[in-house]
Amino acid sequence: IKTFLKMLPDYAKKCSGEGAMHDTVMLFGALGWDKYEGQGELIGEYFPSSGTGQANVVFSL
């Protein structure tokens, strides 16, 4: 997760993330950003038809 958070600002600027990834930024802000020590669990498959690699992930608190 820490690696993902490091690349998130660049991704939001250079790629076509939905709304500059604002939903993801708000989620990780609520979780404590890089202080979050939990893990994400992928549930289901990636959304291949979206072309963006979207996924549903559950974050433990």
C-alpha positions in Angstrom: 0.0 0.0 0.0 2.8 2.4 0.8 4.2 2.0 -2.8 0.8 2.7 -4.2 0.4 5.8 -2.1 3.8 7.1 -3.3 2.8 6.8 -7.0 -0.8 8.0 -6.5 0.0 11.8 -7.0 1.8 11.1 -10.3 -0.9 8.7 -11.5 -3.6 11.3 -10.7 -1.7 13.9 -12.8 -0.6 11.8 -15.7 -3.3 9.2 -16.2 -7.1 9.2 -16.6 -8.1 8.3 -13.1 -11.7 9.1 -12.3 -11.8 12.6 -10.9 -8.0 12.7 -10.3 -8.5 9.7 -8.0 -10.3 11.8 -5.4 -12.3 8.9 -4.0 -9.1 6.9 -3.4 -7.4 9.9 -1.9 -10.3 10.5 0.5 -10.3 6.8 1.5 -6.7 6.7 2.3 -7.0 10.1 4.1 -9.6 8.5 6.4 -7.4 5.5 6.9 -4.4 7.7 8.0 -2.7 7.8 4.6 0.8 6.2 4.9 0.3 5.5 8.6 -2.3 2.8 7.7 -0.8 -0.6 8.7 -3.7 -2.8 7.6 -4.0 -4.7 4.3 -6.3 -4.6 1.4 -8.1 -7.7 0.3 -9.2 -8.0 -3.4 -12.7 -9.3 -3.6 -13.8 -10.5 -7.0 -12.0 -9.9 -10.3 -10.5 -6.8 -11.8 -12.9 -4.9 -14.1 -11.2 -5.7 -17.4 -13.8 -3.9 -19.5 -13.1 -0.6 -17.9 -9.5 -0.6 -19.2 -8.3 1.0 -15.9 -7.7 -2.1 -13.8 -10.5 -1.1 -11.3 -11.1 -3.5 -8.5 -13.1 -3.9 -5.3 -10.9 -4.0 -2.2 -11.8 -4.4 1.4 -9.6 -2.6 3.9 -9.4 -3.9 7.5 -9.6 -1.4 10.4 
